[in-house]
Amino acid sequence: FTYGEARHFSAGSIPGSAGHTISLYSLSKAYGFASWRIGWMVFPTHLESAMRKVQDTILICSPVISQFAAIGALQNGRAYAQEKLKVIAESRAIAQAALGQLDGCVVPRADGDKTVFLTNGNGPPGSTGRLLRSRDYGATFEDAGLPGTLNSTPWTVATHPSDPKLIFVCSNLGQAFRSTDGGESWTRLAREFGEVRSTIWQPLP
């Protein structure tokens, strides 16, 4: 879901990406078809043979009535979903306001911006890794500039709910890095931890 000024981004919309991009869509969220098992896929024609091989291994068929309903939803277009989104946005605002009144409860606004962080490894698991950053919704990526050499793949990237410029990145094998300016510069923490699986912020009293 996107709210406010946030805009959905699809890799398939990047100029020149049609020949190597597979886009998967579901009516579960877009049209409220949760559990109806209806969706569609857009892929380059030269991959049709390979995609059929994948389809042949999936022993599932959506109910016929669901397929007819999906056709009707697509024919009706975006207007239906936009009308329902107003109700969801109102419910979101009510929930945010109620949670914001609780002591010690921080309610971050997930409106989003153009920055995307992506972690990957450049070797077998447990070898080394990289942190990549995009400033254009994921259209292009660059090295985020973590100091030194990572001892494993970055496992968690966590931004502070009330200060999005405060970011912690932890590798799987315990290295930790901190940025206080939204990822423009990084400091490696002197202490190394054990295996890191997640980063959790403790709300201030």
Protein Blocks (a to p, Z undefined) as FASTA:
>chain_A
ZZhjbccddfklpghilmmpccdddfklmnopghklpacddddfklmmmmmmmmmmmccd
ddfklmmmmmmmmmnommlmmmmmmmmmmmmmmmmmmmmmpghiacddfebpabdcdddd
fbdehiacdddddfegolaccdehighjdfbdcfbdcddfklmkbccdddfkopacddfe
gomaccddfbdcdddfbdcddddZZ
